[in-house]
Structure formats: structure tokens, C-alpha cells
Amino acid sequence: MPWRPLEFHYLALGIREAANAPSLFETAQKLNVKWISAEQLIYENRNTLLHKIDAFLSKVDGVYLTIDMDGFDASVASGVSAPNPYGYAPSHFFPLFKHILHSKKVRLMDVAEVNPLFDVDHKTARLAATVIWEGIQNVF
């Protein structure tokens, strides 16, 4: 039987198109990667976003979920390698995050991009801890 790659399903939530090279989006299109921009997370109707997330979740048995802290606005997450001047707020993030957690499809989760050297008043660490706590409470 010839080798065939496994199906690849990837959904990036909250990506900032202005902060990424066009070649990354070209590669994403070639690989059929789906994404929802940070602007969509902020301004798009929540039910529309949930529908897009559910469409993705319906195609997979399990999810490896990475929360990249530099997607949050720099006002709430300054302790990252690339502070985001136009990121999303926790109020945009947590309803979508909890929806994904409640799908019961999250198998692994990690939190990335926390840099204590730049973390004003430990607010990024506290936000990351809240994300981890929600993950533990709702999945594990």
C-alpha cells in the first residue's frame, strides 16, 4: 500500500494579517489552512464565529490547541515577544475558547509566547494562568 499523508486540518484564530508575510498566507492557502483574523474576532458576530469554529470541529476527532499569548492586545498581554497593538481582548477570546473546550475534542493544549522579562505587573502571566485554569476546569 503506497504511503499517503494524513489529512491536515488547521484553524488559526486571531491572526493578524499585517504582522505576517504574504508568503505565509500563500502557503496556508496551498495547505487548505483556515483562519479567522484578529479583526474578525473583534468585530464579527459571535454566532458567525462559532459557526466557523463548529464547521472546523466537525471535521476532526481531536484538537491540539495552542494559545499564543501575543494574539491578545498589548494592554492585557505585554509580556510576549511581539506585543500586539491591535490584538483581541479577553472578552473576545474566552467565549470562543470555552466553546472549543466544551466540544470535548481538545486532546492537548499549550500556552505559548509568555516572556516574563517584558511582563508589566505580571498581567500576561496572570492571563496565561487563567487560560490554563479554564482549560483544566473544562477539559482535563
Backbone hydrogen bonds, N-H to C=O, Kabsch-Sander energy under -0.5 kcal/mol:
donor,donor_aa,acceptor,acceptor_aa,energy
9,H,7,E,-0.6
12,A,34,K,-2.3
13,L,11,L,-0.6
14,G,36,I,-2.5
15,I,36,I,-1.4
17,E,15,I,-0.8
19,A,16,R,-1.2
20,N,17,E,-1.1
24,L,21,A,-1.4
25,F,21,A,-1.0
26,E,22,P,-2.1
27,T,23,S,-2.4
28,A,24,L,-2.3
29,Q,25,F,-2.3
30,K,26,E,-2.1
31,L,27,T,-2.0
32,N,29,Q,-1.1
33,V,28,A,-3.1
34,K,10,Y,-2.6
36,I,12,A,-2.9
38,A,15,I,-2.1
41,L,37,S,-2.2
42,I,38,A,-2.0
43,Y,39,E,-2.9
44,E,40,Q,-2.5
49,L,45,N,-2.0
50,L,46,R,-2.8
51,H,47,N,-2.1
52,K,48,T,-1.9
53,I,49,L,-2.4
54,D,50,L,-2.8
55,A,51,H,-2.2
56,F,52,K,-1.7
57,L,53,I,-2.8
58,S,54,D,-2.1
59,K,56,F,-1.8
60,V,57,L,-1.4
63,V,105,K,-3.1
65,L,63,V,-0.7
65,L,108,L,-2.9
66,T,64,Y,-0.6
67,I,65,L,-0.5
67,I,110,D,-2.8
68,D,66,T,-0.7
69,M,67,I,-0.8
69,M,112,A,-2.6
71,G,68,D,-2.0
72,F,69,M,-1.1
73,D,88,Y,-2.3
74,A,84,N,-3.0
76,V,73,D,-2.1
77,A,73,D,-1.5
80,V,78,S,-1.8
84,N,72,F,-0.6
87,G,84,N,-0.9
88,Y,71,G,-1.7
92,H,89,A,-1.4
93,F,89,A,-1.9
94,F,90,P,-2.8
96,L,92,H,-0.6
97,F,93,F,-2.7
98,K,94,F,-2.9
99,H,95,P,-1.6
100,I,96,L,-2.2
101,L,97,F,-2.6
102,H,98,K,-2.7
103,S,99,H,-0.7
103,S,100,I,-0.9
104,K,101,L,-1.6
105,K,100,I,-0.6
107,R,63,V,-3.0
107,R,105,K,-0.5
108,L,63,V,-1.5
110,D,65,L,-2.3
112,A,67,I,-2.8
115,N,79,G,-3.7
115,N,113,E,-0.5
118,F,115,N,-1.8
119,D,116,P,-1.0
120,V,118,F,-1.0
122,H,119,D,-1.2
123,K,120,V,-1.9
126,R,122,H,-2.3
127,L,123,K,-2.2
128,A,124,T,-2.9
129,A,125,A,-2.4
130,T,126,R,-2.0
131,V,127,L,-2.3
132,I,128,A,-2.5
133,W,129,A,-2.8
134,E,130,T,-2.7
135,G,131,V,-2.2
136,I,132,I,-2.7
137,Q,133,W,-2.9
138,N,134,E,-2.2
139,V,135,G,-1.6
140,F,135,G,-1.1
